[in-house]
């Protein structure tokens, strides 16, 4: 029957009698083997040595026997060492298992903490202000949009833009927001400015009216207003040590320290600022503007611009400059506005409120210096780079630092930001002695076009 394997064919069953004989033979052999084993291991005369003597003549020489014994002992030692290694590995494995269990437990706790933090964060923005007055809470809490979800905002609610530190200083926030709605705001300009410098910038909006000057007189007309001291009745003097402009002009004669000590005297040193180029640290506006085609420098920013004189000089060139300033001991913002210029009450730490690649020129004198923490200064330089258009100018006017900082810190920092140097001058500050190793540098920098 070709094509069919033999194993699939029916076979003749074995005879039960033959199977019984076979099993009996196996049983006898097992019994004999056990008896012989018992004989050899129970009789001292039949030790391995005596066996070896009998077997010596049969098949093994002395050297072969010794070799076998050595191999046996070596094998036994290897087995013993392997067992010790196995025990050590088992202990390490148990230790690693415990470590993994501990890590998994810690990971589980961490995930729980993250989830809990995430859940808390969703409500903490509002919950943290539960103990504030209603006005303070309204000024900083999220508000639902009346028309629901707005695709442009990506949300159905808005958060008022206030400085992060406003949430840290709850007592100051409560004080700033304490007033009667619809009535006159408290005269707290000095307190509000300190609050800004603590990081609560911008400040929350308020629903009250600022105090108006008594006997207010309107501004002088342009262009005369650029170089005229405004009337004393144009501002509120309550927050300041001086109570009139005559006091501010005369304080340049006092020995006490004041911010921008002589910049309210428009007929003094302010009158000649940026008119002339001395070939050293002080440059004239005409020389700076000459590096660009006429009429292409149109709008810009002066950071920490004091009483606004740089903006006034640029106004004469038909260039619009916004001046940022704080009111340190004097009404700088009000004075700038009275000259027909645009003030912006903000600190140097605030992100510049301009879109990227928009300004033709940014200027700063004295304000950006080594008094600033290095990383804050670096962020500021990058922010200036951001708002300048390609080919825009950054005029860094009389930057102050120590000689040891100049080449080690500030030159590399400016280079790393990516500005192109158009003009650079370094000069020692000698009014307090050369031993102090104090330096100024002025730089005209350009944002690359590519």
PEWO-V807785 format. One record per run of one state. SS is the DSSP state (@ for helix, = for strand, . for the rest). FROM is the first residue (numbers start at 1). LEN is the number of residues. If there is no record, write none. Layout:
ss=SS from=FROM len=LEN
ss=SS from=FROM len=LEN
This chain:
ss=. from=1 len=5
ss=@ from=6 len=3
ss=. from=9 len=7
ss=@ from=16 len=27
ss=. from=43 len=1
ss=@ from=44 len=3
ss=. from=47 len=1
ss=@ from=48 len=11
ss=. from=59 len=3
ss=@ from=62 len=66
ss=. from=128 len=6
ss=@ from=134 len=7
ss=. from=141 len=2
ss== from=143 len=2
ss=. from=145 len=5
ss== from=150 len=1
ss=. from=151 len=4
ss== from=155 len=1
ss=. from=156 len=1
ss== from=157 len=2
ss=. from=159 len=5
ss=@ from=164 len=3
ss=. from=167 len=3
ss=@ from=170 len=7
ss=. from=177 len=7
ss== from=184 len=1
ss=. from=185 len=4
ss=@ from=189 len=9
ss=. from=198 len=11
ss== from=209 len=1
ss=. from=210 len=14
ss=@ from=224 len=4
ss=. from=228 len=4
ss=@ from=232 len=3
ss=. from=235 len=10
ss=@ from=245 len=9
ss=. from=254 len=15
ss=@ from=269 len=4
ss=. from=273 len=12
ss=@ from=285 len=5
ss=. from=290 len=9
ss== from=299 len=5
ss=. from=304 len=5
ss=@ from=309 len=7
ss=. from=316 len=4
ss== from=320 len=6
ss=. from=326 len=6
ss=@ from=332 len=7
ss=. from=339 len=3
ss== from=342 len=4
ss=. from=346 len=13
ss== from=359 len=7
ss=. from=366 len=8
ss=@ from=374 len=14
ss== from=388 len=15
ss=@ from=403 len=15
ss=. from=418 len=2
ss== from=420 len=10
ss=. from=430 len=4
ss=@ from=434 len=3
ss=. from=437 len=1
ss== from=438 len=9
ss=. from=447 len=4
